[in-house]
């Protein structure tokens, strides 16, 4: 006859004689009052299938001396270890997100909580402190948390679950457990269109856009025609993430300028007119003679008010070829 009454993963009742008890792996919840009053229970092994410990689950288990709660448990209900008067040590994982009131009420010998690799000295009011901390974390009132190991521990657990970087100022020296940042990939060896194409195709095979550099850095290899070819290739390879990256690139100033230079697209020309100073500054900085020649073919981009400013910028940056284009334009359109 089994010592456990289990229904749908809930341990409803323990019927053994106590001693060292191993809860079956089929249990997901230790039910309310499941071990209540078992004064001969000396130790309990909780499997990592358990996610919840119910109300008064170990109430008055007066011979229980220590408990290790596995990393699967997220919820400990009120009075779970009420009046476990021999309990001296409890191991709590940072997976716990909710802990009820009076969990350790009456545990008069309880001296420490083991939090990961650290020991936190405590007293019988520790469950109320944890409850308060977890409520503040749930409400994201991080600035109201106490500055102690207990709060740091549960904030560290919150950060690991959520990746919420706003939690990091409140994790104390648990921050030292952060893995070192991945080194930023360098793409200094991509010095030809062939190498860039090989990199693009490799990223498409794995649908891994993070394997690519910032595309604007290699706009010289991303002509409008080439971008379309890469998009067709993304369809063939079912590379949705890389195709999204390319669509985003098509909204950048770099692509708009390249498309305009090739097609004189009127929609893109309107965008260039709106932000002409930025486009012209970029053309001067990159010595993009073709772009300036295209701009000079349009009406209204260069004006009597702005052309002298661009002439001075060309002189300052020693962009002589662009300077000559602008001088010719000024002589023809704005004679003295």
LOTORDO-830024 format. One line per 8 residues: number of its first residue (from 1); for each residue x, y negated, z negated of C-alpha. Coordinates in nm, 2 decimals, always signed. Layout:
NUM) X/Y/Z ~ ...
# end
This chain:
1) +0.00/+0.00/+0.00 ~ +0.14/-0.34/+0.10 ~ +0.22/-0.59/-0.17 ~ +0.11/-0.87/+0.06 ~ -0.24/-0.98/+0.17 ~ -0.18/-1.15/+0.51 ~ -0.46/-1.29/+0.73 ~ -0.37/-1.46/+1.06
9) -0.02/-1.54/+0.95 ~ -0.13/-1.68/+0.61 ~ +0.00/-1.51/+0.30 ~ -0.31/-1.51/+0.09 ~ -0.20/-1.31/-0.21 ~ +0.10/-1.13/-0.35 ~ +0.01/-0.80/-0.54 ~ +0.36/-0.67/-0.63
17) +0.53/-0.66/-0.97 ~ +0.78/-0.94/-0.91 ~ +1.16/-0.92/-0.92 ~ +1.33/-1.01/-0.59 ~ +1.07/-1.06/-0.33 ~ +1.12/-1.08/+0.05 ~ +0.83/-1.24/+0.23 ~ +0.75/-1.06/+0.57
25) +0.85/-1.23/+0.90 ~ +0.49/-1.22/+1.01 ~ +0.40/-1.50/+0.76 ~ +0.37/-1.86/+0.89 ~ +0.21/-2.01/+0.59 ~ +0.24/-1.93/+0.22 ~ -0.11/-1.99/+0.11 ~ -0.25/-2.18/-0.18
33) -0.20/-2.00/-0.52 ~ -0.03/-1.70/-0.34 ~ +0.22/-1.62/-0.62 ~ +0.05/-1.81/-0.90 ~ +0.12/-1.67/-1.24 ~ +0.38/-1.41/-1.14 ~ +0.60/-1.45/-1.44 ~ +0.83/-1.16/-1.34
41) +0.92/-1.31/-1.00 ~ +1.29/-1.39/-1.02 ~ +1.38/-1.47/-0.66 ~ +1.20/-1.52/-0.33 ~ +1.34/-1.51/+0.02 ~ +1.13/-1.72/+0.26 ~ +1.17/-1.63/+0.63 ~ +1.22/-1.89/+0.90
49) +0.88/-1.80/+1.04 ~ +0.72/-2.01/+0.76 ~ +0.63/-2.37/+0.83 ~ +0.41/-2.45/+0.54 ~ +0.41/-2.38/+0.16 ~ +0.06/-2.42/+0.02 ~ -0.07/-2.59/-0.29 ~ +0.03/-2.42/-0.62
57) +0.19/-2.14/-0.41 ~ +0.44/-2.06/-0.69 ~ +0.26/-2.22/-0.98 ~ +0.39/-2.08/-1.32 ~ +0.64/-1.84/-1.18 ~ +0.84/-1.90/-1.49 ~ +1.13/-1.66/-1.42 ~ +1.20/-1.80/-1.08
65) +1.55/-1.97/-1.10 ~ +1.62/-2.09/-0.74 ~ +1.45/-2.13/-0.41 ~ +1.60/-2.17/-0.06 ~ +1.35/-2.33/+0.17 ~ +1.43/-2.25/+0.54 ~ +1.48/-2.51/+0.81 ~ +1.14/-2.41/+0.97
73) +0.93/-2.56/+0.69 ~ +0.78/-2.90/+0.75 ~ +0.51/-2.92/+0.49 ~ +0.52/-2.85/+0.11 ~ +0.18/-2.90/-0.06 ~ +0.12/-3.05/-0.40 ~ +0.22/-2.86/-0.71 ~ +0.39/-2.59/-0.50
81) +0.64/-2.51/-0.78 ~ +0.44/-2.64/-1.07 ~ +0.56/-2.53/-1.41 ~ +0.84/-2.31/-1.27 ~ +1.02/-2.37/-1.60 ~ +1.33/-2.16/-1.51 ~ +1.39/-2.33/-1.18 ~ +1.73/-2.50/-1.17
89) +1.81/-2.54/-0.80 ~ +1.61/-2.59/-0.48 ~ +1.74/-2.61/-0.13 ~ +1.53/-2.84/+0.09 ~ +1.59/-2.87/+0.46 ~ +1.57/-3.20/+0.65 ~ +1.29/-3.05/+0.86 ~ +1.04/-3.13/+0.58
97) +0.82/-3.42/+0.68 ~ +0.55/-3.40/+0.41 ~ +0.58/-3.31/+0.04 ~ +0.29/-3.33/-0.20 ~ +0.26/-3.48/-0.54 ~ +0.38/-3.30/-0.86 ~ +0.57/-3.03/-0.65 ~ +0.83/-2.99/-0.93
105) +0.61/-3.10/-1.22 ~ +0.70/-2.90/-1.53 ~ +1.03/-2.77/-1.38 ~ +1.21/-2.88/-1.70 ~ +1.54/-2.71/-1.61 ~ +1.56/-2.84/-1.25 ~ +1.89/-3.02/-1.22 ~ +1.97/-3.04/-0.85
113) +1.84/-3.04/-0.50 ~ +2.07/-2.90/-0.23 ~ +2.03/-3.11/+0.08 ~ +2.22/-2.95/+0.36 ~ +2.58/-2.94/+0.24 ~ +2.52/-3.20/-0.04 ~ +2.39/-3.17/-0.40 ~ +2.15/-3.44/-0.53
121) +2.11/-3.45/-0.91 ~ +1.74/-3.49/-0.99 ~ +1.48/-3.47/-1.26 ~ +1.11/-3.37/-1.27 ~ +1.00/-3.69/-1.09 ~ +1.20/-3.61/-0.78 ~ +0.90/-3.48/-0.58 ~ +0.73/-3.82/-0.62
129) +1.05/-3.99/-0.50 ~ +1.06/-3.76/-0.19 ~ +0.68/-3.82/-0.13 ~ +0.74/-4.19/-0.13 ~ +1.04/-4.17/+0.10 ~ +0.85/-3.95/+0.35 ~ +0.55/-4.18/+0.35 ~ +0.77/-4.47/+0.43
137) +0.94/-4.28/+0.71 ~ +0.60/-4.17/+0.86 ~ +0.49/-4.54/+0.85 ~ +0.83/-4.65/+0.99 ~ +0.88/-4.88/+0.69 ~ +1.26/-4.80/+0.70 ~ +1.36/-5.13/+0.54 ~ +1.17/-5.03/+0.22
145) +1.36/-4.71/+0.17 ~ +1.60/-4.67/-0.12 ~ +1.96/-4.67/-0.04 ~ +2.05/-4.32/-0.17 ~ +2.14/-3.98/-0.05 ~ +1.78/-3.85/-0.07 ~ +1.65/-4.12/+0.16 ~ +1.95/-4.09/+0.39
153) +1.90/-3.71/+0.41 ~ +1.54/-3.73/+0.52 ~ +1.61/-4.02/+0.76 ~ +1.88/-3.81/+0.92 ~ +1.63/-3.53/+0.97 ~ +1.38/-3.78/+1.12 ~ +1.66/-3.91/+1.36 ~ +1.75/-3.55/+1.47
161) +1.38/-3.47/+1.54 ~ +1.29/-3.79/+1.72 ~ +1.62/-3.94/+1.86 ~ +1.48/-4.28/+1.73 ~ +1.80/-4.49/+1.71 ~ +1.63/-4.75/+1.49 ~ +1.67/-4.49/+1.21 ~ +2.06/-4.48/+1.23
169) +2.12/-4.78/+1.00 ~ +1.94/-4.59/+0.72 ~ +2.12/-4.25/+0.74 ~ +2.42/-4.35/+0.53 ~ +2.73/-4.14/+0.58 ~ +2.53/-3.87/+0.76 ~ +2.61/-4.09/+1.06 ~ +2.96/-3.92/+1.05
177) +2.79/-3.60/+1.17 ~ +2.69/-3.77/+1.50 ~ +2.87/-3.60/+1.79 ~ +3.13/-3.82/+1.96 ~ +2.98/-4.00/+2.26 ~ +3.02/-3.83/+2.59 ~ +3.30/-4.01/+2.79 ~ +3.16/-4.21/+3.07
185) +3.23/-4.04/+3.40 ~ +3.48/-4.23/+3.61 ~ +3.43/-4.24/+3.99 ~ +3.76/-4.40/+4.08 ~ +3.83/-4.12/+4.33 ~ +3.52/-4.19/+4.53 ~ +3.70/-4.39/+4.80 ~ +3.53/-4.27/+5.12
193) +3.18/-4.21/+5.25 ~ +3.26/-3.84/+5.28 ~ +3.34/-3.81/+4.91 ~ +3.04/-4.01/+4.82 ~ +2.81/-3.79/+5.03 ~ +2.96/-3.48/+4.87 ~ +2.88/-3.62/+4.53 ~ +2.53/-3.71/+4.63
201) +2.46/-3.36/+4.77 ~ +2.60/-3.20/+4.45 ~ +2.37/-3.41/+4.24 ~ +2.08/-3.31/+4.46 ~ +2.15/-2.94/+4.43 ~ +2.12/-2.97/+4.05 ~ +1.87/-3.26/+4.05 ~ +2.10/-3.43/+3.81
209) +2.10/-3.81/+3.86 ~ +2.34/-3.86/+3.56 ~ +2.61/-3.70/+3.78 ~ +2.60/-4.01/+4.00 ~ +2.76/-4.35/+3.95 ~ +2.56/-4.67/+3.95 ~ +2.45/-4.68/+4.31 ~ +2.50/-5.05/+4.35
217) +2.87/-4.99/+4.30 ~ +2.87/-4.79/+4.62 ~ +2.63/-4.99/+4.83 ~ +2.87/-4.98/+5.12 ~ +2.78/-4.61/+5.16 ~ +2.41/-4.67/+5.12 ~ +2.29/-4.83/+5.43 ~ +1.91/-4.82/+5.48
225) +1.95/-4.54/+5.73 ~ +2.17/-4.34/+5.49 ~ +1.93/-4.39/+5.20 ~ +1.64/-4.25/+5.42 ~ +1.86/-3.95/+5.51 ~ +1.93/-3.89/+5.14 ~ +1.55/-3.91/+5.06 ~ +1.47/-3.65/+5.33
233) +1.74/-3.43/+5.18 ~ +1.59/-3.47/+4.83 ~ +1.26/-3.35/+4.97 ~ +1.43/-3.04/+5.12 ~ +1.61/-2.97/+4.80 ~ +1.31/-3.05/+4.57 ~ +1.53/-3.30/+4.39 ~ +1.27/-3.53/+4.24
241) +1.49/-3.70/+3.98 ~ +1.76/-3.81/+4.24 ~ +1.49/-3.92/+4.48 ~ +1.34/-4.14/+4.20 ~ +1.69/-4.29/+4.15 ~ +1.70/-4.37/+4.52 ~ +1.36/-4.53/+4.52 ~ +1.47/-4.75/+4.23
249) +1.78/-4.84/+4.42 ~ +1.57/-4.95/+4.71 ~ +1.43/-5.23/+4.49 ~ +1.77/-5.37/+4.40 ~ +1.93/-5.68/+4.55 ~ +2.21/-5.47/+4.70 ~ +1.97/-5.26/+4.91 ~ +1.75/-5.56/+5.00
257) +2.05/-5.74/+5.14 ~ +2.18/-5.44/+5.33 ~ +1.83/-5.37/+5.48 ~ +1.79/-5.74/+5.57 ~ +2.13/-5.75/+5.74 ~ +2.03/-5.44/+5.95 ~ +1.67/-5.51/+6.02 ~ +1.60/-5.88/+5.93
265) +1.30/-5.75/+5.74 ~ +1.06/-6.05/+5.68 ~ +0.95/-5.92/+5.34 ~ +1.31/-5.90/+5.22 ~ +1.39/-6.24/+5.37 ~ +1.11/-6.39/+5.15 ~ +1.28/-6.23/+4.85 ~ +1.62/-6.36/+4.95
273) +1.48/-6.71/+4.99 ~ +1.33/-6.70/+4.65 ~ +1.66/-6.59/+4.49 ~ +1.90/-6.74/+4.75 ~ +2.15/-6.88/+4.50 ~ +2.20/-6.54/+4.35 ~ +2.24/-6.37/+4.69 ~ +2.48/-6.64/+4.82
281) +2.69/-6.63/+4.50 ~ +2.72/-6.25/+4.54 ~ +2.81/-6.28/+4.91 ~ +3.09/-6.53/+4.83 ~ +3.22/-6.32/+4.54 ~ +3.23/-6.00/+4.77 ~ +3.34/-6.19/+5.08 ~ +3.04/-6.06/+5.26
289) +3.09/-6.25/+5.59 ~ +2.82/-6.06/+5.77 ~ +2.56/-6.16/+5.51 ~ +2.66/-6.53/+5.53 ~ +2.64/-6.51/+5.91 ~ +2.28/-6.37/+5.89 ~ +2.18/-6.64/+5.64 ~ +2.31/-6.91/+5.88
297) +2.08/-6.77/+6.15 ~ +1.77/-6.84/+5.93 ~ +1.60/-7.17/+5.89 ~ +1.58/-7.32/+5.55 ~ +1.83/-7.11/+5.35 ~ +2.11/-7.37/+5.37 ~ +2.00/-7.72/+5.29 ~ +2.17/-8.06/+5.28
305) +2.13/-8.03/+4.90 ~ +2.30/-7.69/+4.85 ~ +2.56/-7.65/+5.12 ~ +2.82/-7.86/+4.96 ~ +2.79/-7.66/+4.64 ~ +2.86/-7.34/+4.84 ~ +3.15/-7.51/+5.02 ~ +3.31/-7.59/+4.68
313) +3.26/-7.23/+4.56 ~ +3.43/-7.10/+4.87 ~ +3.73/-7.33/+4.81 ~ +3.75/-7.23/+4.44 ~ +3.74/-6.86/+4.53 ~ +3.96/-6.89/+4.84 ~ +3.70/-6.74/+5.08 ~ +3.83/-6.91/+5.39
321) +3.63/-6.72/+5.65 ~ +3.30/-6.80/+5.47 ~ +3.42/-7.16/+5.43 ~ +3.46/-7.20/+5.80 ~ +3.11/-7.06/+5.87 ~ +2.96/-7.31/+5.63 ~ +3.16/-7.60/+5.77 ~ +3.04/-7.52/+6.12
329) +2.68/-7.49/+5.99 ~ +2.70/-7.82/+5.81 ~ +2.85/-8.00/+6.12 ~ +2.57/-7.86/+6.34 ~ +2.28/-7.91/+6.10 ~ +2.37/-8.19/+5.87 ~ +2.59/-8.43/+6.07 ~ +2.72/-8.74/+5.88
# end
